Amino acid sequence: MGPIPMKRALFEKMAPYARIPKIYPEMLFRNTAMRAKTYPQTPDSQLQTSPEAVRDEYLSFIIQSIPRAERGVSVGASFTYHFKSRHMYTFMHGLEHERYRLFSEVLEQGAARTTLFLIPAYLVQFNLVSRQDSLNYWHRRIKDCEKTMGVRDDHPVAVDVTQLNFVELSKRVQSITTNMAYMAWTCTNTTRQIEFLDEVAEQYYLQAIKNGVMEEEASRVRCTLIDTHAHLRSWNTGLQDRAEYLSKRGQSLVQTMSHKVYSGIAQRDSSLAHEIGIATSRDSAVMRVIAAITMLFLPATFTAVSACSSACAKVPISDMRQTFFSTSFFDFNVDPSKHVYSTWLWLYWVVTLVLTTVVMAVAFLWWRRKENEMAERSRENRQLTNCEKSC
C-alpha cells in the first residue's frame, strides 16, 4: 500500500495484470470527479477469452474523487472483481497527504474484511469526516465575523463601524462564501458517487448469481453495501444541509458588511461635515467681530480731522491728508497761554456719535432683513419638498 513511483511505460506493462482499464490514465488527466463502469484489461494469456466472457466474469469500475482536496482523501482508484477466483484487483493512485496515509493504514488493518467492495465506501467515509471538520472550522469563522460586525444576539457589543477594517473583513467573508460553495459542490458530488456505488452493488448481485455464487451470500454482500451506502447518504445529506445553511449565513454577512460600509462612510462624512460646520461657525464669528469693530471705528475715522499745524501751511492742500472736516482742531505751536485744542472739538464728537449710531442701526436692520429672507426661502423649500414626497 505504500507509494510507488511509476513511469507510464511501467504502468502500461503492469496494467493488464492488475486488470486496470485502459481509460484509467485518461481519467486521471481529466482532473475532475468521475465514476464509471469499465472493461478491464487482461494479460496476453487470456486473449482467447471473448469480450462477452470477460464482462460476465469481471465487475470493473473506476472512481476519481475530487482532485486536490486539501483536507480530504484525493484518490483515483480502479476496482476489478473476478467472480470465479473471488479476487479483487485494486489499484489506487492517491495524493500524498496525512489523510491518505491514515486511509491506507485502515485498509491494511482489514477494515474491508467483510467484502472488498467496501473500499469505495471507506473512501467516502474519510472524505465525509474531513468535510465535517472543515464545516466546523468555517462555522467558527462565520461566528467570529458576526461578532466583529456586532450582529450576534448572544454577543451584544456596540461596534464602531468607523473603526472596522473593511478590507480584511471583506477577505474573510469572501473566503467563507467561496469555501461554502466548494462544500456544497463536494456534497453534491458525493451524492452522485453513493448512487453509483448502489448501482455497483446491484450489478454485483446480478453477476454473482450468474457466476454461481450462492444467492444467500450474494444477497448478504449486497445488503451490507446498500446499508453502508444508506448511512453515508444520510450523513452526506446532513452535511449538505449544513453547508447550505452556512452558505446563506455567509451571504447574509456580505449584505451586512455592505450596510456597515455605507453606514461607516455616512458616519465619517457626517463627522467631517460637523467639523467643517464648527470651523465655518468659528470663521463666521470672527468675521462678525471684525465687521463690528470696523463699523465702530469707521465713522470716527471718516470724520477724523487732520491735525495740521502752522508748519503745514506751506504744504499744498493736494499733498495733505484730507477728511470730511479738514479743519485743524489741534495746534501745538500756539503760545503756552492759549489752548492747544479748538473750541469746536465738541462738534467732532457729536457728528461721530450720531454717524456711528446711524451706521450701526442701518447695518442691524439690513442684517435682520437678510435673515428673514433666508428663513422664508428655507421654509418654502421645505414645503416644496414635502409636497413632492406626498405626490
C-alpha positions as a Python dict, from the first residue, in 0.01 Angstrom:
ca = {
    (1, 'M'): (0, 0, 0),
    (2, 'G'): (299, 230, 16),
    (3, 'P'): (369, 494, -251),
    (4, 'I'): (544, 352, -559),
    (5, 'P'): (696, 591, -816),
    (6, 'M'): (598, 469, -1161),
    (7, 'K'): (661, 576, -1518),
    (8, 'R'): (399, 545, -1789),
    (9, 'A'): (582, 260, -1968),
    (10, 'L'): (594, 52, -1649),
    (11, 'F'): (229, 129, -1579),
    (12, 'E'): (124, 9, -1925),
    (13, 'K'): (312, -319, -1874),
    (14, 'M'): (159, -396, -1535),
    (15, 'A'): (-193, -266, -1609),
    (16, 'P'): (-325, -590, -1768),
    (17, 'Y'): (-203, -797, -1470),
    (18, 'A'): (-375, -556, -1229),
    (19, 'R'): (-685, -562, -1452),
    (20, 'I'): (-671, -182, -1483),
    (21, 'P'): (-899, -42, -1758),
    (22, 'K'): (-735, 142, -2044),
    (23, 'I'): (-929, 461, -1972),
    (24, 'Y'): (-787, 487, -1619),
    (25, 'P'): (-487, 713, -1707),
    (26, 'E'): (-714, 935, -1916),
    (27, 'M'): (-948, 969, -1618),
    (28, 'L'): (-659, 1094, -1404),
    (29, 'F'): (-565, 1354, -1664),
    (30, 'R'): (-925, 1487, -1675),
    (31, 'N'): (-865, 1637, -1330),
    (32, 'T'): (-1229, 1616, -1223),
    (33, 'A'): (-1451, 1389, -1014),
    (34, 'M'): (-1557, 1084, -1217),
    (35, 'R'): (-1702, 737, -1176),
    (36, 'A'): (-1776, 475, -1443),
    (37, 'K'): (-1825, 103, -1506),
    (38, 'T'): (-1545, -15, -1733),
    (39, 'Y'): (-1398, -307, -1926),
    (40, 'P'): (-1078, -446, -1766),
    (41, 'Q'): (-754, -525, -1941),
    (42, 'T'): (-634, -885, -1921),
    (43, 'P'): (-290, -1046, -1975),
    (44, 'D'): (-194, -1182, -2315),
    (45, 'S'): (-250, -1536, -2187),
    (46, 'Q'): (-623, -1465, -2169),
    (47, 'L'): (-661, -1306, -2511),
    (48, 'Q'): (-857, -1611, -2627),
    (49, 'T'): (-1133, -1522, -2381),
    (50, 'S'): (-1418, -1348, -2560),
    (51, 'P'): (-1514, -992, -2457),
    (52, 'E'): (-1859, -1119, -2352),
    (53, 'A'): (-1700, -1374, -2121),
    (54, 'V'): (-1473, -1108, -1972),
    (55, 'R'): (-1772, -884, -1900),
    (56, 'D'): (-1955, -1177, -1737),
    (57, 'E'): (-1660, -1289, -1524),
    (58, 'Y'): (-1540, -943, -1417),
    (59, 'L'): (-1707, -647, -1249),
    (60, 'S'): (-1485, -347, -1315),
    (61, 'F'): (-1532, 18, -1227),
    (62, 'I'): (-1315, 325, -1167),
    (63, 'I'): (-1358, 617, -927),
    (64, 'Q'): (-1187, 955, -924),
    (65, 'S'): (-1258, 1163, -614),
    (66, 'I'): (-1242, 1541, -613),
    (67, 'P'): (-884, 1623, -723),
    (68, 'R'): (-652, 1820, -494),
    (69, 'A'): (-888, 1806, -198),
    (70, 'E'): (-662, 1959, 64),
    (71, 'R'): (-848, 1826, 369),
    (72, 'G'): (-987, 1505, 217),
    (73, 'V'): (-856, 1189, 53),
    (74, 'S'): (-789, 1260, -314),
    (75, 'V'): (-777, 921, -484),
    (76, 'G'): (-808, 774, -830),
    (77, 'A'): (-889, 404, -800),
    (78, 'S'): (-957, 105, -1022),
    (79, 'F'): (-1157, -191, -886),
    (80, 'T'): (-1193, -516, -1080),
    (81, 'Y'): (-1355, -821, -918),
    (82, 'H'): (-1317, -1170, -1069),
    (83, 'F'): (-1612, -1384, -965),
    (84, 'K'): (-1463, -1725, -1040),
    (85, 'S'): (-1146, -1669, -836),
    (86, 'R'): (-1320, -1424, -597),
    (87, 'H'): (-1019, -1197, -628),
    (88, 'M'): (-1039, -815, -617),
    (89, 'Y'): (-779, -629, -821),
    (90, 'T'): (-739, -285, -668),
    (91, 'F'): (-513, -8, -790),
    (92, 'M'): (-521, 332, -616),
    (93, 'H'): (-333, 645, -705),
    (94, 'G'): (-359, 899, -421),
    (95, 'L'): (-236, 1249, -346),
    (96, 'E'): (24, 1224, -71),
    (97, 'H'): (-139, 1355, 245),
    (98, 'E'): (-181, 1263, 609),
    (99, 'R'): (-542, 1165, 543),
    (100, 'Y'): (-439, 931, 263),
    (101, 'R'): (-182, 767, 488),
    (102, 'L'): (-447, 703, 754),
    (103, 'F'): (-683, 569, 487),
    (104, 'S'): (-416, 325, 369),
    (105, 'E'): (-347, 210, 726),
    (106, 'V'): (-715, 144, 788),
    (107, 'L'): (-736, -75, 478),
    (108, 'E'): (-418, -261, 571),
    (109, 'Q'): (-568, -338, 912),
    (110, 'G'): (-858, -517, 742),
    (111, 'A'): (-1136, -261, 757),
    (112, 'A'): (-1286, -405, 436),
    (113, 'R'): (-1252, -766, 551),
    (114, 'T'): (-1625, -835, 510),
    (115, 'T'): (-1613, -752, 141),
    (116, 'L'): (-1359, -560, -63),
    (117, 'F'): (-1645, -370, -225),
    (118, 'L'): (-1650, -162, 95),
    (119, 'I'): (-1321, 10, -2),
    (120, 'P'): (-1501, 286, -202),
    (121, 'A'): (-1739, 332, 91),
    (122, 'Y'): (-1445, 384, 327),
    (123, 'L'): (-1307, 639, 83),
    (124, 'V'): (-1638, 828, 101),
    (125, 'Q'): (-1640, 798, 480),
    (126, 'F'): (-1294, 951, 518),
    (127, 'N'): (-1395, 1243, 297),
    (128, 'L'): (-1713, 1297, 499),
    (129, 'V'): (-1507, 1312, 820),
    (130, 'S'): (-1277, 1570, 661),
    (131, 'R'): (-1577, 1765, 532),
    (132, 'Q'): (-1734, 1774, 876),
    (133, 'D'): (-1411, 1908, 1027),
    (134, 'S'): (-1400, 2175, 757),
    (135, 'L'): (-1760, 2278, 822),
    (136, 'N'): (-1685, 2310, 1194),
    (137, 'Y'): (-1386, 2529, 1112),
    (138, 'W'): (-1580, 2760, 877),
    (139, 'H'): (-1871, 2772, 1121),
    (140, 'R'): (-1634, 2919, 1379),
    (141, 'R'): (-1502, 3168, 1122),
    (142, 'I'): (-1858, 3283, 1049),
    (143, 'K'): (-1923, 3333, 1422),
    (144, 'D'): (-1603, 3539, 1453),
    (145, 'C'): (-1711, 3762, 1162),
    (146, 'E'): (-2058, 3807, 1314),
    (147, 'K'): (-1903, 3907, 1646),
    (148, 'T'): (-1671, 4151, 1471),
    (149, 'M'): (-1966, 4319, 1297),
    (150, 'G'): (-2182, 4308, 1613),
    (151, 'V'): (-2476, 4116, 1465),
    (152, 'R'): (-2499, 3827, 1714),
    (153, 'D'): (-2771, 3833, 1980),
    (154, 'D'): (-2561, 3626, 2221),
    (155, 'H'): (-2273, 3872, 2189),
    (156, 'P'): (-2433, 4219, 2226),
    (157, 'V'): (-2141, 4455, 2177),
    (158, 'A'): (-2166, 4804, 2034),
    (159, 'V'): (-1937, 4822, 1731),
    (160, 'D'): (-1794, 5146, 1598),
    (161, 'V'): (-1818, 5091, 1224),
    (162, 'T'): (-1569, 5370, 1163),
    (163, 'Q'): (-1302, 5155, 1331),
    (164, 'L'): (-1368, 4834, 1132),
    (165, 'N'): (-1104, 4710, 890),
    (166, 'F'): (-1334, 4651, 593),
    (167, 'V'): (-1053, 4530, 367),
    (168, 'E'): (-958, 4245, 599),
    (169, 'L'): (-1322, 4174, 680),
    (170, 'S'): (-1407, 4155, 310),
    (171, 'K'): (-1131, 3897, 255),
    (172, 'R'): (-1260, 3682, 539),
    (173, 'V'): (-1620, 3694, 419),
    (174, 'Q'): (-1513, 3619, 61),
    (175, 'S'): (-1315, 3318, 183),
    (176, 'I'): (-1619, 3193, 376),
    (177, 'T'): (-1860, 3219, 82),
    (178, 'T'): (-1610, 3056, -155),
    (179, 'N'): (-1547, 2760, 74),
    (180, 'M'): (-1917, 2713, 144),
    (181, 'A'): (-1980, 2692, -231),
    (182, 'Y'): (-1700, 2434, -250),
    (183, 'M'): (-1859, 2234, 33),
    (184, 'A'): (-2195, 2232, -141),
    (185, 'W'): (-2028, 2109, -460),
    (186, 'T'): (-1844, 1826, -280),
    (187, 'C'): (-2166, 1713, -111),
    (188, 'T'): (-2345, 1704, -447),
    (189, 'N'): (-2058, 1504, -595),
    (190, 'T'): (-2068, 1260, -301),
    (191, 'T'): (-2441, 1208, -351),
    (192, 'R'): (-2377, 1101, -711),
    (193, 'Q'): (-2089, 880, -604),
    (194, 'I'): (-2306, 697, -348),
    (195, 'E'): (-2577, 647, -611),
    (196, 'F'): (-2313, 497, -839),
    (197, 'L'): (-2198, 261, -561),
    (198, 'D'): (-2560, 148, -518),
    (199, 'E'): (-2563, 61, -889),
    (200, 'V'): (-2238, -135, -842),
    (201, 'A'): (-2396, -328, -552),
    (202, 'E'): (-2695, -423, -766),
    (203, 'Q'): (-2465, -517, -1055),
    (204, 'Y'): (-2260, -735, -819),
    (205, 'Y'): (-2570, -924, -707),
    (206, 'L'): (-2680, -998, -1063),
    (207, 'Q'): (-2335, -1110, -1183),
    (208, 'A'): (-2270, -1310, -867),
    (209, 'I'): (-2585, -1517, -920),
    (210, 'K'): (-2492, -1560, -1287),
    (211, 'N'): (-2141, -1683, -1194),
    (212, 'G'): (-2265, -1945, -948),
    (213, 'V'): (-2231, -1758, -619),
    (214, 'M'): (-2491, -1870, -365),
    (215, 'E'): (-2787, -1632, -355),
    (216, 'E'): (-2766, -1603, 24),
    (217, 'E'): (-2405, -1489, 8),
    (218, 'A'): (-2467, -1251, -282),
    (219, 'S'): (-2771, -1106, -103),
    (220, 'R'): (-2571, -1061, 219),
    (221, 'V'): (-2296, -867, 38),
    (222, 'R'): (-2549, -652, -144),
    (223, 'C'): (-2739, -572, 178),
    (224, 'T'): (-2413, -484, 352),
    (225, 'L'): (-2322, -245, 73),
    (226, 'I'): (-2670, -92, 47),
    (227, 'D'): (-2692, -38, 425),
    (228, 'T'): (-2344, 119, 435),
    (229, 'H'): (-2431, 345, 146),
    (230, 'A'): (-2757, 446, 314),
    (231, 'H'): (-2567, 551, 625),
    (232, 'L'): (-2320, 751, 417),
    (233, 'R'): (-2603, 909, 217),
    (234, 'S'): (-2780, 1026, 533),
    (235, 'W'): (-2453, 1164, 672),
    (236, 'N'): (-2375, 1344, 348),
    (237, 'T'): (-2728, 1491, 329),
    (238, 'G'): (-2688, 1636, 677),
    (239, 'L'): (-2356, 1791, 583),
    (240, 'Q'): (-2504, 1929, 261),
    (241, 'D'): (-2793, 2091, 450),
    (242, 'R'): (-2547, 2242, 695),
    (243, 'A'): (-2328, 2370, 411),
    (244, 'E'): (-2631, 2537, 251),
    (245, 'Y'): (-2727, 2691, 585),
    (246, 'L'): (-2377, 2827, 643),
    (247, 'S'): (-2368, 2949, 284),
    (248, 'K'): (-2679, 3158, 349),
    (249, 'R'): (-2520, 3296, 664),
    (250, 'G'): (-2217, 3388, 458),
    (251, 'Q'): (-2439, 3568, 206),
    (252, 'S'): (-2608, 3747, 495),
    (253, 'L'): (-2263, 3858, 613),
    (254, 'V'): (-2197, 4006, 268),
    (255, 'Q'): (-2519, 4210, 289),
    (256, 'T'): (-2447, 4314, 647),
    (257, 'M'): (-2095, 4418, 556),
    (258, 'S'): (-2225, 4627, 265),
    (259, 'H'): (-2465, 4801, 501),
    (260, 'K'): (-2186, 4856, 753),
    (261, 'V'): (-1962, 5001, 483),
    (262, 'Y'): (-2224, 5252, 372),
    (263, 'S'): (-2311, 5330, 735),
    (264, 'G'): (-1943, 5385, 819),
    (265, 'I'): (-1898, 5613, 518),
    (266, 'A'): (-2209, 5810, 616),
    (267, 'Q'): (-2089, 5847, 975),
    (268, 'R'): (-1745, 5961, 864),
    (269, 'D'): (-1899, 6210, 621),
    (270, 'S'): (-2133, 6334, 894),
    (271, 'S'): (-1844, 6374, 1137),
    (272, 'L'): (-1642, 6558, 874),
    (273, 'A'): (-1936, 6782, 788),
    (274, 'H'): (-1984, 6857, 1159),
    (275, 'E'): (-1620, 6955, 1194),
    (276, 'I'): (-1645, 7174, 884),
    (277, 'G'): (-1959, 7336, 1027),
    (278, 'I'): (-1781, 7413, 1353),
    (279, 'A'): (-1487, 7564, 1166),
    (280, 'T'): (-1724, 7767, 949),
    (281, 'S'): (-1909, 7892, 1258),
    (282, 'R'): (-1581, 7998, 1414),
    (283, 'D'): (-1481, 8183, 1098),
    (284, 'S'): (-1823, 8346, 1081),
    (285, 'A'): (-1797, 8459, 1445),
    (286, 'V'): (-1452, 8604, 1386),
    (287, 'M'): (-1572, 8785, 1074),
    (288, 'R'): (-1867, 8930, 1267),
    (289, 'V'): (-1635, 9060, 1536),
    (290, 'I'): (-1410, 9215, 1273),
    (291, 'A'): (-1710, 9368, 1097),
    (292, 'A'): (-1844, 9509, 1427),
    (293, 'I'): (-1507, 9663, 1515),
    (294, 'T'): (-1476, 9807, 1163),
    (295, 'M'): (-1826, 9955, 1178),
    (296, 'L'): (-1750, 10102, 1519),
    (297, 'F'): (-1433, 10279, 1410),
    (298, 'L'): (-1523, 10362, 1051),
    (299, 'P'): (-1741, 10672, 1127),
    (300, 'A'): (-1479, 10806, 1367),
    (301, 'T'): (-1211, 10754, 1102),
    (302, 'F'): (-1432, 10916, 839),
    (303, 'T'): (-1490, 11226, 1048),
    (304, 'A'): (-1136, 11248, 1181),
    (305, 'V'): (-959, 11577, 1127),
    (306, 'S'): (-600, 11603, 1025),
    (307, 'A'): (-403, 11771, 1293),
    (308, 'C'): (-239, 12027, 1076),
    (309, 'S'): (-13, 12275, 1244),
    (310, 'S'): (101, 12605, 1114),
    (311, 'A'): (412, 12428, 998),
    (312, 'C'): (196, 12263, 732),
    (313, 'A'): (66, 12587, 599),
    (314, 'K'): (312, 12594, 318),
    (315, 'V'): (228, 12235, 212),
    (316, 'P'): (-11, 12221, -83),
    (317, 'I'): (-363, 12111, 2),
    (318, 'S'): (-340, 11824, -254),
    (319, 'D'): (-45, 11676, -57),
    (320, 'M'): (-227, 11691, 278),
    (321, 'R'): (-446, 11410, 412),
    (322, 'Q'): (-796, 11546, 379),
    (323, 'T'): (-1110, 11417, 557),
    (324, 'F'): (-1473, 11527, 580),
    (325, 'F'): (-1379, 11803, 832),
    (326, 'S'): (-1049, 11933, 705),
    (327, 'T'): (-1005, 12178, 987),
    (328, 'S'): (-730, 12166, 1244),
    (329, 'F'): (-877, 12108, 1588),
    (330, 'F'): (-528, 12096, 1741),
    (331, 'D'): (-241, 12340, 1715),
    (332, 'F'): (67, 12253, 1911),
    (333, 'N'): (260, 12568, 1808),
    (334, 'V'): (47, 12822, 1995),
    (335, 'D'): (159, 13020, 2292),
    (336, 'P'): (153, 12845, 2627),
    (337, 'S'): (-119, 13083, 2745),
    (338, 'K'): (-358, 12960, 2472),
    (339, 'H'): (-544, 12625, 2433),
    (340, 'V'): (-395, 12361, 2205),
    (341, 'Y'): (-742, 12233, 2100),
    (342, 'S'): (-1009, 12425, 1924),
    (343, 'T'): (-1333, 12526, 2093),
    (344, 'W'): (-1514, 12338, 1810),
    (345, 'L'): (-1376, 11998, 1917),
    (346, 'W'): (-1718, 11903, 2060),
    (347, 'L'): (-1858, 11913, 1705),
    (348, 'Y'): (-1635, 11622, 1604),
    (349, 'W'): (-1772, 11402, 1885),
    (350, 'V'): (-2132, 11493, 1814),
    (351, 'V'): (-2104, 11416, 1443),
    (352, 'T'): (-1905, 11097, 1509),
    (353, 'L'): (-2153, 10958, 1764),
    (354, 'V'): (-2456, 11039, 1552),
    (355, 'L'): (-2298, 10888, 1238),
    (356, 'T'): (-2187, 10575, 1429),
    (357, 'T'): (-2538, 10527, 1566),
    (358, 'V'): (-2695, 10565, 1224),
    (359, 'V'): (-2447, 10322, 1059),
    (360, 'M'): (-2494, 10058, 1331),
    (361, 'A'): (-2873, 10088, 1314),
    (362, 'V'): (-2882, 10059, 934),
    (363, 'A'): (-2645, 9760, 942),
    (364, 'F'): (-2857, 9584, 1207),
    (365, 'L'): (-3180, 9640, 1016),
    (366, 'W'): (-3020, 9516, 693),
    (367, 'W'): (-2887, 9203, 866),
    (368, 'R'): (-3229, 9122, 1017),
    (369, 'R'): (-3392, 9165, 677),
    (370, 'K'): (-3149, 8923, 514),
    (371, 'E'): (-3206, 8666, 791),
    (372, 'N'): (-3583, 8686, 741),
    (373, 'E'): (-3542, 8641, 364),
    (374, 'M'): (-3323, 8334, 415),
    (375, 'A'): (-3567, 8184, 667),
    (376, 'E'): (-3859, 8241, 429),
    (377, 'R'): (-3669, 8082, 138),
    (378, 'S'): (-3579, 7780, 354),
    (379, 'R'): (-3944, 7741, 463),
    (380, 'E'): (-4062, 7750, 101),
    (381, 'N'): (-3805, 7484, 4),
    (382, 'R'): (-3921, 7252, 284),
    (383, 'Q'): (-4285, 7295, 185),
    (384, 'L'): (-4197, 7216, -178),
    (385, 'T'): (-4003, 6905, -74),
    (386, 'N'): (-4289, 6778, 144),
    (387, 'C'): (-4533, 6838, -140),
    (388, 'E'): (-4319, 6635, -382),
    (389, 'K'): (-4292, 6348, -133),
    (390, 'S'): (-4668, 6341, -75),
    (391, 'C'): (-4729, 6334, -452),
}
